[in-house]
């Protein structure tokens, strides 16, 4: 099931310097990881979460990391290491809500919970900031069209 997309708001990446981050790609551990990345990129391209890019002064390395599923099995997850970009990204300042105030419900009779599937991927990246999300694989450069994990 493909999640919906937000159309009114965009994820903006505001950096504190004009100097782009460009981190060399990490080698993948195995041929199995290489095949996993190829398949994941095909899916991300098909869903239009990423796009091929001609050039970008930014680049972050790809990683394949293990992820425990609720059933206890270990699955693989494709990640992009944005630590260098995060270091030069201006932080959003917001106050965490006070739990006691949040739980005061007064006369409320109904409560709801929203659990968004692939929530990050529902938020588009501002087109001018997509180059900041660049990563490469086997000589091809890709950028995220939606907010990447990490």
C-alpha positions, 0 to 999 in steps of 0.5 A, spaced: 500 500 500 502 506 497 501 512 503 498 518 501 502 525 500 502 531 503 501 537 498 501 543 502 508 543 506 515 541 504 521 539 508 526 544 507 533 543 509 536 550 511 544 549 512 548 554 516 554 554 511 554 554 503 560 549 503 556 542 501 558 536 505 561 530 500 562 524 503 565 518 500 561 512 499 562 506 503 563 499 500 558 494 501 559 488 505 557 483 500 554 481 493 548 480 497 547 487 500 549 490 493 543 486 490 539 488 496 540 495 494 539 495 487 532 492 489 531 497 494 533 503 489 528 500 483 522 500 488 524 507 491 524 509 483 518 506 482 514 509 487 517 516 485 520 517 492 527 518 489 530 520 482 536 520 478 540 526 478 545 529 474 549 532 479 550 535 486 555 538 490 552 534 496 553 526 497 552 522 503 554 514 503 549 508 503 549 503 508 545 497 509 543 496 516 540 490 520 533 491 523 529 487 528 522 486 526 516 485 531 516 477 530 524 477 532 527 476 525 532 481 522 531 484 516 535 489 512 534 496 511 537 501 506 539 507 510 543 514 507 548 516 512 546 524 513 551 525 519 555 530 515 549 534 513 546 534 519 552 537 522 551 543 518 543 543 518 540 549 522 535 545 528 528 546 528 527 549 535 520 547 538 518 546 545 516 539 547 509 539 550 508 538 558 505 531 558 500 533 564 497 538 560 496 534 554 493 529 558 487 534 561 481 531 557 476 535 560 469 532 558 472 529 552 468 522 550 472 520 544 480 519 543 483 518 536 490 515 534 493 516 527 499 512 525 502 514 519 505 508 514 512 511 512 510 517 515 517 521 512 516 519 505 509 522 505 512 529 506 516 532 500 522 535 500 523 542 497 525 542 490 531 547 491 533 542 497 533 536 494 540 536 491 542 536 499 539 529 499 544 526 494 547 519 494 550 515 489 550 507 488 554 504 482 556 510 479 549 513 479 547 519 483 540 519 486 536 525 490 530 524 495 524 527 492 521 526 499 523 526 506 528 521 507 529 517 514 535 519 518 
